């Protein structure tokens, strides 16, 4: 059976190759169709093979189903923090 | 009284037990942990010890105070419905709140846009056209404002010696960075431009690529000086760029022999200098054939490399 792993590493210091530190290897996981993005707490969002939108919670290492799971052809998820300032700030 | 003071002297000590020291160290950024490893023998190689790294991981995931940009934020989801791009904001513990965003504007559905990078910066996204001609817009969903970033054709032409000898010039634009320059209170877009031309005498030829930077404040582009050796990425992989604290980062694959291997490039808006951090193959063969997906993220104030590997 085809299985796959997620690897998560963080960088300590810019420019220092040895300062990369591996934090997690999560897997094997066999239910992933394709990953589509990462959240603020390192949640990895992906489309599952049954075509549902789910995320991997790194703190519990479990897969959580999203309440809104209807998927048409979602291909990307990114972080969004609302801000009502005009583009480019107040001075524009 | 004397005997109490005597007892107190006996128990007073400057010794901090290792478990308390480790608990404190595990709350520090990884950069500090690495530096403190040389303080005492018991602290050496902390980042390779399971017990310590478990504490460190728990703290890293439970504290989001070092990532103030996105506190209380939501996620933006791009879907494709009835032939149109649609964007949703989703939030809540299990993302039960789903709001469709208004993306009606002059560019909607005329171009297929991709979302650049890891997320919004002060509420603004950088979207770029899904081909190589480089239509780029800045979009704030909360205010519905959308701003077209016009392309630096004249600037690129100026970079070509004897441009008048060319019958045609073709530019290909690769967006590498989008972020906020806090020193100048300005938003910037960084682009790598590859150029080919049809020379009147010699025919088709490729010309020297250029790095250019856009300033929203002046609404203009200029060349970035002294970065001819800055590694670029021609793979255009979604999410292999992040912005944090005035620095843009992108992953660069090994395009030619000038690099030791894949690396992270960190570009400072303040002084336009860059750092190269190679990614050791023992850490992550992130551009390996078995790697199905890679992304950069910000994890509690650290740059994180996340990859997804298939079976060998």
Interface residues (C-beta under 8 A of the other chain):
Chain A: X2 X3 X4 X5 X6 X7 X8 X9 X10 X11 X12 X13 X14 X15 X16 X17 X18 X19 X20 X21 X22 X23 X24 X32 X34 X35 X37 X38 X39 X40 X41 X42 X44 X45 X58 X59 X64 X65 X66 X67 X68 X71 X72 X73 X74 X75 X76 X77 X78 X79 X80 X81 X82 X83 X84 X85 X86 X87 X88 X89 X91 X92
Chain B: X29 X30 X31 X33 X34 X47 X53 X57 X58 X60 X61 X62 X64 X67 X69 X70 X71 X72 X73 X74 X75 X76 X77 X78 X79 X80 X81 X88 X89 X90 X92 X94 X95 X96 X98 X114 X115 X117 X118 X119 X120 X122 X123 X124 X125 X138 X139 X140 X141 X142 X143 X145 X147 X185 X186 X187 X216 X217 X238 X239 X247 X264 X266 X275 X276 X277 X278 X279 X280 X283 X284 X292 X293 X295 X297 X298 X299 X302 X303 X304 X305 X306 X307 X308 X309 X310 X311
